[in-house]
Amino acid sequence: MKRLLPFALVMLALGAAAILHLMKPEAVRAPVTIAAVAVETEILQSQSVFLTVESQGTVEPRTRTNLVSEVSGTILSVSDKFVVGGKFETGELLLRVDPTDYQVALQRAEALLKGAEAQLIFEKARSAQAKKEWEFTGRPLSEAPLLALRVPYLAEAEANIEQAKAEVERARVKLEKTRIKAPYNGIISRKNVDIGQFVSAGIPLAETFAVDFVEIRLPLSDQDLSKMSDLDFTDALRGKKVNLLGFANGRSSSWEGQAERFERVVEQTNRSQYLVVRVGNPYDLKDLNSRANPLLVGTFVTADFVGRELPNVFKLRRSGLIQGDRVALIDANSRLKLVDVELTYADDNYYYISGLDESSEIVTSSIGIPVDGMVVEVKNTSKGESLSRG
């Protein structure tokens, strides 16, 4: 009996365990919830996009000149406009060199001309007398020697007249050059001499620049050139509108220029080509006081102009392109759909793509590792308010 007691206890414990197992309540299974990923989207429409070419450069005068004296002498007078920044117009008298020596030279040349004219009259009279004397011989004039008719002496007198006239004209030009005049409408940028100073021929008196036009050389990289149309590389480029931005008199200002030409040379230092842009009448000399934004020489400006057209493309923010050339669409069930697209062009802010349907809703926010069929929740922000779509 004692030997069966342990066995009975074991069996009793197993029975109790079986009864408890049969009496336990059935577990309630909790519903499985798939968490939706919050995303931002943008609905895209196809459009034709014109690329914008941007560059920058410094305003330079179209013409810059070293004003040089062609005569020597003491400067007797200078114009009030002969100062740095002085504005002048074509033909204005800027300086006057002492003309005394050149007036004397002109008088001497005129005296020599009168002497040559008198000598010519004398030779003409001798020649006429020689012809009469030859006629007395009864022989024809055609048989007369040239010396007998004084033909060489008459030709020499006529040549002396021409030489004397040339000397008079030379002296007159030299005298005129003592009055140094402005070669064009412009401004003086550097002044080297002043009244009372002796100058020699060939000495620079001042540096001036023309203000009828200014030019800006815009460097264009290969990426910039890729934004331009084929016509932009022909003569059709000339006159194309170019927008310029910079500062004038301490204020932000804008100007409108026109493309003038390509220099058609690749700069070795930066591997760029240069487009030259021209702006007319930048200083407006006739009414300078009323112009608040003159385009001064030396101003640094940024420039942009319209490049080539991309027809029927979708303009997508750079965050919208994933896994190479793919985008994530949102279907009617708020699930993710990955679609391949064709990348037409890209700049610093946007991709220009094709291969989408109109009004496609594209995910533009980061979504980690995108998977086809992933459940998403659209949460777009507009003017600071959260807009959700389940």
Secondary structure, DSSP 8 states (H G I E B T S, - for coil): -TTTHHHHHHHHHHHHHHHHHHHS------------EEE-EEEE--EEEEEEEEEEEEEEES-EEEEE-SS-EEEEEE-TT-STT-EE-TT-EEEEE--HHHHHHHHHHHHHHHHHHHHHHHHHHHHHHHHHHHHTTTS-GGGS-TTTTTHHHHHHHHHHHHHHHHHHHHHHHHHHTTEEE-SSSEEEEEE---TT-EE-TT-EEEEEEE-SEEEEEEEE-HHHHHTS-GGGGSGGGTT-EEEEEEEETTEEEEEEEEEEEE-----TTT--EEEEEEEESSS-GGGGGG-S----TT-EEEEEEEEEEEEEEEEEEGGG-BTTTEEEEE-TTSBEEEEE-EEEEE-SSEEEEES--TTEEEE-S--SS--TT-BEEEEEEETTEEEEE-
